[in-house]
Amino acid sequence: MEGVAAVSTEKTKDIDYVEVCAEDELWDGEMDAFDVGDHEILLVHFGQQYFAYDGLCPHQSVALVDGELTEDGLIICGAHQWQFRADNGKGVNPANECLQAFPVKVENGRVYVGTEPE
């Protein structure tokens, strides 16, 4: 499922945040894609925390949401099985790659993602 982020934007410390979903819409162990500003964002709920990354695999720009989030916290690209850690975006296979991270905050039961990478 791919969503378009809500129109509500908020600026914090020179970072614009866009509301993408309610906390209870994405269960722990799930991920979904959202359009945030000019970016397709992969929002990952893992270990009771939220992480946001560029939603396209750095290998061949395949949508990561079409891949898998494993129980032990690996995001696996569905095209060529590239693997990244859900908690920090660092590459596992290959180890020299990483996902571009975006800031995330949760307030009043809503999840917000920054419009620019960290």
C-alpha positions in Angstrom: 0.0 0.0 0.0 1.4 3.4 -0.9 0.0 6.5 0.6 0.3 10.2 -0.1 1.2 12.1 3.0 -1.4 14.4 4.5 -1.2 18.1 3.6 -0.4 19.1 7.2 3.2 20.4 7.5 5.0 21.6 10.5 8.5 23.2 10.8 10.8 22.2 13.6 14.4 23.4 13.9 14.5 24.4 10.2 13.1 21.0 9.2 9.7 20.7 7.5 7.8 17.7 8.7 4.8 16.1 6.9 2.2 14.0 8.7 2.2 10.5 7.1 0.0 8.3 9.2 -1.4 7.6 12.7 0.8 5.5 14.9 -1.7 2.6 14.9 -1.8 2.4 11.1 1.6 0.8 10.9 2.2 -2.1 13.3 5.6 -3.1 14.7 7.3 -5.2 12.0 5.6 -3.4 9.1 6.7 -0.9 6.5 4.9 1.3 4.0 5.7 3.9 1.4 4.6 7.5 1.4 5.2 10.5 -0.8 6.8 13.2 1.3 7.8 16.4 -0.5 9.8 15.3 -3.6 10.7 11.9 -2.1 9.2 8.5 -2.0 9.8 7.5 1.7 9.9 4.0 3.2 8.5 4.2 6.7 9.5 1.3 8.9 8.1 0.4 12.3 10.6 -1.9 14.0 11.5 -2.5 17.6 8.7 -0.1 18.7 10.5 2.8 16.8 9.9 4.5 13.5 12.6 4.9 10.8 12.3 6.6 7.4 14.5 6.0 4.4 14.6 6.8 0.8 12.0 4.4 -0.6 14.1 3.3 -3.6 16.9 0.7 -3.4 20.3 2.3 -4.3 21.0 -0.6 -6.6 18.5 -0.1 -9.4 15.9 2.2 -7.9 13.3 -0.5 -7.1 10.7 0.3 -4.5 11.8 -1.2 -1.2 8.1 -1.4 0.0 7.8 -4.3 -2.5 10.4 -6.2 -0.6 10.4 -7.7 2.9 11.0 -6.6 6.5 12.3 -9.6 8.4 11.6 -10.4 12.1 15.3 -9.7 12.9 15.1 -6.3 11.3 16.4 -6.6 7.8 14.9 -4.7 4.8 15.3 -6.9 1.8 14.9 -5.5 -1.7 12.5 -7.7 -3.7 14.5 -7.3 -6.9 18.0 -8.5 -6.2 17.9 -9.3 -2.4 20.1 -6.3 -1.3 19.7 -6.1 2.5 19.7 -3.1 4.9 19.3 -2.8 8.7 15.9 -1.4 9.6 17.3 0.5 12.6 20.0 2.5 10.8 19.8 1.9 7.1 23.3 0.4 6.9 23.9 -2.2 4.2 24.4 -5.8 5.2 24.6 -7.2 1.6 26.4 -5.3 0.2 28.0 -3.8 3.4 29.3 -0.7 1.6 25.8 0.7 0.8 23.3 2.4 3.0 19.9 3.9 2.8 19.4 7.7 3.0 17.7 8.4 6.3 15.0 11.0 6.9 14.0 12.5 10.3 11.0 11.0 12.0 9.0 12.2 15.0 5.8 11.0 16.7 3.5 13.4 18.4 0.0 13.0 19.7 -0.4 9.6 18.1 0.7 10.9 14.6 3.9 10.0 12.7 5.7 12.8 10.9 8.6 12.6 8.4 11.0 15.4 7.5 10.9 16.6 3.9 14.7 16.5 3.5 17.2 13.8 4.4 19.3 13.9 7.6 
